Amino acid sequence: GSGTITANFVDNVAPITSASITSGTSGNNGWYTSSSVELTLTATDPEPTSGVASITYSLDSGVPITVSGSSVVIVISGDAVHSLTYYSFDNAGNQELSKNFAVKIDSTAPSISGGATSSPNGNGWWNSSVLVHFVGSDDTSGVASVAPDVMVSTEGFNQTVTGTVTDLAGNSASLT
């Protein structure tokens, strides 16, 4: 006789999801200097495969969002160290263990201030060399470098000194 054979397989292996930055301006030290970053989550289901059903993610401990399919693009914006938590399900109901991915964004230049470390006489003149000191600050990634102090010892009026501050992300600002 003839008959039909139905082959069923068992899928007891969870899918695997990877995160990658697909758009954004890279800075220094793992920071992005663009105001927003595009991140793509891509899930695959290893053999034997029932296929990826959905991806669930949560940005900065927000409400989890579930998207059907094996890929999702997420736009992350704002100066901060953002935390993305994500996992996927396959069509057999297997859930991947939760993963975390940090996205560090600092699109804002640091601030710089500076000036002479001493005061002029009553007529607005110094009668000795003047030390100019710069101070930098950055609320997001932190300061990487500030221009060193400059000693002005040449005589003259309206002399200028320029200092620069750079943050850990690579943004910089100058003051003259």
MIVOTOR-626978 format. One record per residue (C-alpha): residue number from 1; residue in one letter; x, y, z. Coordinates in steps of 0.5 Angstrom, whole numbers. Example, Ala and Ser with C-alpha at 12.3 -4.5 7.8 and 13.67 -1.06 7.14 Angstrom:
2
{1, 'a', {25, -9, 16}}
{2, 's', {27, -2, 14}}
//
This chain:
176
{1, 'g', {0, 0, 0}}
{2, 's', {2, 7, 0}}
{3, 'g', {1, 12, 5}}
{4, 't', {3, 19, 7}}
{5, 'i', {9, 20, 12}}
{6, 't', {9, 27, 16}}
{7, 'a', {16, 29, 19}}
{8, 'n', {16, 33, 25}}
{9, 'f', {22, 36, 28}}
{10, 'v', {23, 38, 35}}
{11, 'd', {26, 45, 36}}
{12, 'n', {29, 46, 43}}
{13, 'v', {34, 51, 41}}
{14, 'a', {33, 59, 42}}
{15, 'p', {34, 64, 37}}
{16, 'i', {40, 68, 37}}
{17, 't', {40, 76, 37}}
{18, 's', {45, 81, 35}}
{19, 'a', {46, 88, 36}}
{20, 's', {50, 93, 31}}
{21, 'i', {50, 100, 30}}
{22, 't', {48, 102, 23}}
{23, 's', {48, 109, 23}}
{24, 'g', {51, 114, 27}}
{25, 't', {58, 118, 27}}
{26, 's', {63, 115, 31}}
{27, 'g', {67, 119, 36}}
{28, 'n', {72, 117, 41}}
{29, 'n', {72, 112, 47}}
{30, 'g', {66, 108, 44}}
{31, 'w', {62, 114, 44}}
{32, 'y', {58, 117, 38}}
{33, 't', {58, 124, 37}}
{34, 's', {51, 125, 32}}
{35, 's', {45, 127, 36}}
{36, 's', {42, 120, 34}}
{37, 'v', {44, 113, 33}}
{38, 'e', {41, 108, 29}}
{39, 'l', {41, 101, 31}}
{40, 't', {39, 94, 28}}
{41, 'l', {37, 88, 32}}
{42, 't', {38, 82, 28}}
{43, 'a', {35, 75, 30}}
{44, 't', {37, 68, 27}}
{45, 'd', {34, 61, 29}}
{46, 'p', {39, 56, 29}}
{47, 'e', {38, 49, 26}}
{48, 'p', {33, 45, 27}}
{49, 't', {29, 52, 26}}
{50, 's', {22, 54, 27}}
{51, 'g', {24, 61, 25}}
{52, 'v', {24, 67, 29}}
{53, 'a', {17, 70, 31}}
{54, 's', {19, 76, 34}}
{55, 'i', {24, 81, 38}}
{56, 't', {23, 84, 44}}
{57, 'y', {27, 90, 47}}
{58, 's', {27, 95, 52}}
{59, 'l', {31, 102, 52}}
{60, 'd', {33, 105, 58}}
{61, 's', {29, 101, 62}}
{62, 'g', {22, 103, 59}}
{63, 'v', {16, 99, 57}}
{64, 'p', {18, 93, 53}}
{65, 'i', {16, 93, 45}}
{66, 't', {15, 87, 41}}
{67, 'v', {16, 87, 34}}
{68, 's', {14, 81, 29}}
{69, 'g', {20, 78, 25}}
{70, 's', {27, 77, 25}}
{71, 's', {30, 84, 25}}
{72, 'v', {28, 91, 28}}
{73, 'v', {31, 98, 27}}
{74, 'i', {31, 103, 33}}
{75, 'v', {33, 110, 33}}
{76, 'i', {36, 112, 40}}
{77, 's', {37, 119, 41}}
{78, 'g', {40, 124, 47}}
{79, 'd', {46, 125, 50}}
{80, 'a', {47, 119, 55}}
{81, 'v', {49, 112, 56}}
{82, 'h', {43, 109, 53}}
{83, 's', {42, 101, 55}}
{84, 'l', {38, 97, 51}}
{85, 't', {36, 90, 53}}
{86, 'y', {33, 85, 48}}
{87, 'y', {31, 78, 46}}
{88, 's', {28, 74, 41}}
{89, 'f', {23, 68, 41}}
{90, 'd', {22, 63, 35}}
{91, 'n', {16, 60, 33}}
{92, 'a', {17, 54, 37}}
{93, 'g', {16, 58, 43}}
{94, 'n', {24, 58, 45}}
{95, 'q', {26, 65, 48}}
{96, 'e', {33, 67, 48}}
{97, 'l', {36, 69, 54}}
{98, 's', {36, 77, 55}}
{99, 'k', {42, 81, 53}}
{100, 'n', {44, 88, 54}}
{101, 'f', {48, 93, 49}}
{102, 'a', {50, 100, 51}}
{103, 'v', {50, 106, 46}}
{104, 'k', {54, 112, 49}}
{105, 'i', {52, 119, 45}}
{106, 'd', {55, 125, 47}}
{107, 's', {53, 130, 41}}
{108, 't', {55, 137, 45}}
{109, 'a', {61, 140, 46}}
{110, 'p', {64, 141, 52}}
{111, 's', {65, 148, 56}}
{112, 'i', {71, 152, 57}}
{113, 's', {73, 158, 61}}
{114, 'g', {79, 161, 63}}
{115, 'g', {83, 168, 64}}
{116, 'a', {89, 171, 68}}
{117, 't', {90, 168, 74}}
{118, 's', {92, 175, 77}}
{119, 's', {89, 182, 77}}
{120, 'p', {92, 188, 73}}
{121, 'n', {93, 194, 77}}
{122, 'g', {88, 200, 77}}
{123, 'n', {90, 202, 70}}
{124, 'g', {89, 195, 67}}
{125, 'w', {96, 193, 66}}
{126, 'w', {100, 188, 69}}
{127, 'n', {107, 190, 70}}
{128, 's', {110, 182, 70}}
{129, 's', {108, 176, 66}}
{130, 'v', {101, 174, 66}}
{131, 'l', {99, 166, 67}}
{132, 'v', {93, 164, 63}}
{133, 'h', {89, 158, 66}}
{134, 'f', {83, 154, 62}}
{135, 'v', {78, 150, 65}}
{136, 'g', {74, 145, 62}}
{137, 's', {67, 141, 63}}
{138, 'd', {63, 136, 60}}
{139, 'd', {57, 133, 63}}
{140, 't', {56, 127, 59}}
{141, 's', {62, 123, 57}}
{142, 'g', {67, 128, 61}}
{143, 'v', {73, 132, 60}}
{144, 'a', {79, 128, 56}}
{145, 's', {84, 134, 56}}
{146, 'v', {84, 142, 57}}
{147, 'a', {89, 147, 54}}
{148, 'p', {95, 148, 59}}
{149, 'd', {97, 154, 62}}
{150, 'v', {100, 159, 58}}
{151, 'm', {105, 165, 60}}
{152, 'v', {104, 171, 57}}
{153, 's', {111, 175, 58}}
{154, 't', {111, 179, 51}}
{155, 'e', {110, 187, 52}}
{156, 'g', {104, 190, 49}}
{157, 'f', {96, 191, 49}}
{158, 'n', {90, 187, 47}}
{159, 'q', {94, 180, 47}}
{160, 't', {90, 174, 46}}
{161, 'v', {91, 167, 48}}
{162, 't', {87, 161, 45}}
{163, 'g', {85, 155, 49}}
{164, 't', {82, 148, 47}}
{165, 'v', {78, 143, 51}}
{166, 't', {76, 136, 48}}
{167, 'd', {71, 131, 51}}
{168, 'l', {72, 124, 52}}
{169, 'a', {67, 123, 46}}
{170, 'g', {72, 127, 41}}
{171, 'n', {68, 134, 41}}
{172, 's', {72, 140, 43}}
{173, 'a', {71, 147, 44}}
{174, 's', {76, 153, 44}}
{175, 'l', {76, 160, 48}}
{176, 't', {80, 166, 46}}
//
